[in-house]
Amino acid sequence: MKEENISFWQLLAIGLMLFAMFLGAGNIIFAPVLGQLAGTNTWNGMAGFLITGVGFVLLAIIALAMAGGTVEKLAGRVHPLFGKYFSIALFLSLGPIYVIPRTTSVVYEIAIIPSIPGNVSAGSILLFVFSLIFIVLTVVLSINPSKFVDILGKVLTPVFAILLAVFVLMSFLSPMGSFHEPQEPYMTGAFFKGFVEGYYTMDVLAAFVFGGIFIKSIRGLGVKSEKSTAKIFIKAGIITIIGLALLQLSLAWVGATSVDAIGYLDNGGQVLAESAKSLFGFGGIYILGSVVLLTGVTTNIACLSSVAEYFARIYPKVSYRAWLYALALISLVITNFGLSTILELASPILLLLYPISITLIILVFTNKLFKGYQSVYVGAVTGTGIVALLDAMKDAHILTDTINTTFRFIPLFESGAGWLITGFIGAIIGLVYAKVKHQSPREFLVTNE
């Protein structure tokens, strides 16, 4: 079958659309804090951060394309039931349970609250009114996902990219200060701390979630074969991760140079808000607020559309539009618990899902080395999942001392990366089991439709 191609400008628009999906209001708040705390160790920390927060995003995009374009097919290599329930957990986390409420709350805290005189409670009626308007807007713009390339790639992305570029460029032309000595926990082991911190971008998980609607956008341009779709998927992904890497490095620079001007602050939203005021005066709040507002809109559209598309596909008796309304309602309710409560729920979930997702990506790329044996998939995911669950329990303050004492013999466990070791051991055990039981090799091919 003849290979299908699209123009450079169409490819660029798709790459910008994907970049817009990943660039959320929540994504821009982690690198500035890393920069502040890591100080002179910023680039060591960012090396780890970029691996999990950016590098694995491209690998996730490629792995998804290699696996046929859906997370169910990818995770289903472990077992069909695992693929189903892992996918549901992933989509719920990236949609109404966490990302949409977090994004809406971050926009409220950074773009709305600083613009209002006096102290306004996050639990006030204002939060409800704002979140209602914001989520209704998300629903309206998500009703027709085929317009994503035009709306996100050609309109909104250039606008907030220019605003961010102005903010970052000013921090380079007129630095707020110099790098300070690293603070805890970046005095030692900055690389692995950054490695774990990259989880909080959620971009690897987002790559799995956005896959369905992204492929639909490609096919809306007339590309029909899976092989051609995969190639375009990968090319657009390269555009996306270059943009994400440059963005995160720039934001880390802003944080690292901000201490002299604003001191150490509690979260990335505060760091960015105070840095904007330091660089531009009070008007900087409006520049940053515009960026956060636009990134929040694009993130919510991407998440709500992707999750609704997924549930409409697996439960087709309920229409796409009905899923949009139901998921938006759940998001609205959770948003009004407030940002602090939402963030408390996030970390344990990420510490469980992120390592499993990375393990699945690695398994897809190494599939030929172990002939696709199912027991290798099961062993690796089990080994990873056990330690990831322990990390999640520690983060939720469940049996923390007991877990630390009992499992500290695992290499890298105290750094939050012990799952790398146990996942590898699980894969080896699975490979030995496959050989002993004479399992049949499995091949997973992307075929033309």
N, C-alpha and C positions, 0 to 999 in steps of 0.2 A: 504494500500500500504506500502511495506517495506521501512523503513527510509533509505535514501541514505547518505553515509558518505564519507569524504575525509580524507587523511592522515594528521597527525600533520604538516608535512613539507609543504604540499599543503596549509593548513590553514594559516601557518606562512607566506608563500609566498604571499597569497592573502592579509593578514593583512598588510604586508610590502608594497604591491602595493598600497593599500588604503592610508597608511601613506605617501607614496611618492606623491600621488595625492594631499593630503592636505598640505604637507610641500612645500609651494611655496616661491619664492623669496620675495613676498609681505608679507608673514606670519611672517617672522623672524624680521621685523623691528618695531613692535609695543611694544612688551614686554620690549625691552631695554630702550625705551623712558619712559615707565611707571616706570621702576626701577629708572631711573635718577631723574624724577620729584617727585615720591612718597617717595623716600628715606626710612626713618624709617617706613613709612606707606606702603611700597612695598607689604608686604604679605596681608594686607587688600585689597589693590587695585587688587592684583592678584587673590584673592578669587572671586571677582566679575568678573574679566577677564576670569577666567577659567570656570565659569558657562556658559557664552555666547560664549566664544571662543573655549571651549573644551567639557564641559559637555553636552551641547545641541547638539553637533555633534553626540555623541553616541545615544542620544534620537532621533535625526533626522534619523539616520541609522535604528534604531528599528522601528520608526514610518513609514518610507518608506517601510520597509519589511512588517509591519502589514497592510499597505494600498495597497499592491499588487505590490510594486516595482517601481512605477512611480509617479512623482510629480503631474501629471494630475489627477490620481486617488485620491491622497490625497487631493489636493486643490479642486477637483471636488465634494467633499462632501459639499462644500458651494453651488456651482452651476456649472453645466458643462461649461458654458461660463467663469465663474471666473477661473475655473481650466485651461482652454485653455489659456486665456490671462495672467494669473499670471505665468504660465509655460513659455510662450514666453518671458515675461519680465525677468524672472529669468535666462533663458538660454542665452539671449542676453547680460545680465549684466555679467554673469560668463564667457562669451566668447568674441566675437569681440568688444563689446562696451567698456568693462572695463578691465577685468582680464588679457586677453592676452596682450593688449597694456601696462597695468601697469607692468606686469611681465617682458616683454621685455625691458621696459624703466628702471626698477630697476636694471636688470642685466647689462644694459649699464652703468648706473650711478655708480654702485658699483664694477663691475668686469672689466670694460673696461676703463672708464675715469681715475681712479687712476693710471693705468698702463702706461698712455701716458704722456710724458713730456709736460708742458705748459697747458694752459687753453683751453679746447675744448668745444665749444658751444653745448648744447643739441640739437639745431636745425641744426647742421652742416650736411654736406654730410656724415660724418662718422656715424651718427645715422642712416641715411637711409641705408647705406651699411650694417651696423651691423644688423639692424632690418630685412632687406631683407634676409640675410643669416640665421639668427636665426629662422625666421618664415618659411622659406623654409625647414629647418631641421625639424621643428615641423611637417610640412605637410608630409614629407617623413616617419617619424617615426609613424605617425598617420594613415597611409593608411591601415595597417592591425592591428586592435585593439585586435585581438585574441592573439597577442604576448605580451600583456601588462604584464602578470604575469612574464614572463621570463625577459623582458627588465627592468621593473621597480622594481619588487619584488626581483629579484635574482642578478641584476647587479648594477644598479645605486643607489638604496637605500643604500646598505651596504657601497658604496664608500663615498657618502656625509654624511652618519651617522658617519663614522669613522672620517672624517674631522671635522665635528661639535663637536664630542666627544673630539678630541684633543684640539680644541679651548676652549671649556667649561672647560675641566679638567685643563688646564693651568690657567684659571681664578680662580679656586678653590685652586690650589697649590701655586699660586703666585698672591694673590689678588692685584688689582690696588689701592685699598683704602678702606675706610669704608663708611657705609651708612650715608648720610647727612640728615639734617632736610627737611621735605617735602616742595615742592614748590606748587604754584597754578597750577592746581586746586585740588591738592591732600592734602591740609592742613586739610580740612574737607570733609566728604562724599567720602572718597577714594574708598569705596566699590562700590558705584553706578557709580562713574566715571570709575572705572575699568570694571564694568558691561557693560556700553555703549561702552567703548574702545574695548571690545571683539568683537563687531560687525565687526570691520575693518579687522579681520582675514578672514571674509567671509566664514568660514568653515561650518556653518549650511546651508548656501545657496549652498555651494559646495556639501554637502552631498546629496541634492536633485538632483543636476545636474549630479553627478557621478553615480547615482544609476543604470541607464540603462546599461552603459558599464561595471559596476562592476558585475551586475547580469549576463551579457553575459559571463564574464570571469569565473564565477562560473559554469555556465552551460556548458562551454567549457571543464570542467573537468568531465563531465558525470552526473552532478546533474540536474535532470529534474523537480522534483516536487517543487511547490512554498513553501510548508511547510519546506522542507529540505533546500531550498535556503535561506529562511528567517533565519533559525537557523545558517547557516554558515555565513550569512551576519552579524548577531549579534556578533558571536564569533570573527570574524575578526575585527569588529568594536571596541571591547574591546581592542584588541591588538593595534589598531590605536590610541585610545584616551589616553592610558597609555603613548605611545610614545610622543604624542603631549603635554600632561601635563608636562612631565619631560623636554621636550624641552623648553616650554614657561617659566617654573619656572627658568631654568638655564639661559635663555637669560635675564630675569628680574634681576637675580643676577649679571650678567655681567654689565648691565646698572647701577644698584644701587651702585656697587663698582667702577665704572669708573670715577666718577666726579673728584676725586683728581688728576687723571692722565690726563684727557682730557677736563675737564670742561663740562658745559652744552652745548649741541649741538641741532640743529634744528630738526633733524629727525633720525629715527632708523638706516638708512643706514650709516649716518655719525658716529653715536655712534659705530656701529659694525666695520666700517672701521678703525676708530681711536683706538678702543680697540685692534683690531688685530695688529696694528702697535706698540701699547704700550706693548703688551704681547710677540710679536715675532719679532719686528723690521719690516723693510719694507717687509720682506718675508711674514709677516702676511697678507698683502694685497692679495698675491697669494693664500694663504690658504682660506681666506674668499671668494675671487673671484671665486675659484673653487667650493666652496659650493653653492654660489649664482647662478653660471652658471648651475650647475647640477639640483638644485631645480627649476630653471627657465625652463629648458628643460622639466622636468617631469610635472610641472604645466601646461605648454602650451600644451603638448601632451594630458594630461587628459582633459583639458577644450575643446580644439578643437575637439577631438574625440567624447566627450560626446555631445557637441552641434550639431555637424554634424550628429551624430547618431539620435538625437532627431528630427531634421528637416527632415532628410531622412525618418523617421517613419511617421511624420504627413503630409509631402508633398512628397510622394513616387515617384512622376513623375520625381523628381530631384534625381540623385544618391547620395550615401554617398560621393563618391569621388568629385563629382561636388560641394557639399556643403562644403567640406573641402577647396577647392580652393576659393570659394566665400567668406567664412568666414575669411580665411587667408588674403585675399586681403583687406577686411574691417579693419581687425586688423592692417595690415601694415600701412594703411592710418592714422588711429587714433594714432598709436604709434608715428608717426612723428609730432604730435602736441606738443610733449614734456611731460615729467613727471608731471610738475607742473599743466598743464592744465588738464591732465587725473585725477590727484588726486582731483582737485577742483570739478570734476563731481561726484566723488565717494561717498562722505559723504552723500549728500541728498538722493541718491539712496539707500544706506545702511540703513539710518534711516527710510526709508519707508518700504523696503522689509524685513528687519530682524525681526522687531516686529511681522509682519504678519506671517512670517514663524514660529516663536516661538509659536505664538498663535495656529497655525494649529497643531503643534506637541503636545501641551498640550491637545487640543481637541481630538486628536487620542487616547491618553492615558486615557482620562476620558470619552470616548464615552459611555461606559456602564452606567455610573452614570446618564447621561441625555437621555439614550435610543436612542442616535444618531439623535435626532430631528434636522432637517435641519435649523429651525429657530434659534437654539442655535449656530450653525456654523455661520449663517449669522450675528446674533447679536454680537457675540464675534469678528469676523473679522471686522465688521463695526466699533465697538467701538474702537478697536485697530487701525484700518486704519486711522480714523479721526485724532487722536492725533499723530500718526506716520507721517501723512502728514503735520501737523503743525510743528513738529520737523524738518522735511525735509525743510520746507519753512524757518524756522528760520536759519537753517544751510546755506541755500542759500541766506541769507540776504534779504528775502522778508517779509516785514511787521513785522520785528522782534520785535520792541517795542510794536506794537499793539497786537501781539500774546501774548507776555509775560504779558502784562497788563490785557488782557481779560481772559486768561486761567490759570492764576497763582493759582486760587482757587482749581485746580485739584491736589490732593496729588501726590508728586514725579514729578510733571511736570517740575520743574526747574532742576531736576536731569536727565531729559531725559528718565524717566521711568514711566511717567504718563499713558502711554498706558496700563500698567498692571491693573490699576484701571478701566479705561473706558472699556477695553476688558472684564473684569469680570462683570461689570454692564451690558454690552451688552449681555453677555451670560445669565444672570439672566432674562433680559427682554425677550430674545428669549425663555427661558424655560417657563416663564409665558404665553407667546403667544401660545406656543405649547400645553400647558394644556388647555387653553381657546378654542382653535380651534380644539382640539382633533386630533392633528397630529398623523400619524402612526409612531411607533418606526422604526428605521432602524438598521440593523445589517450589519457589514462589515466583511466578513470572508475570510481568506486566505485558498484557497482550493487546493487540489492536481490536477495537470493536467493529 
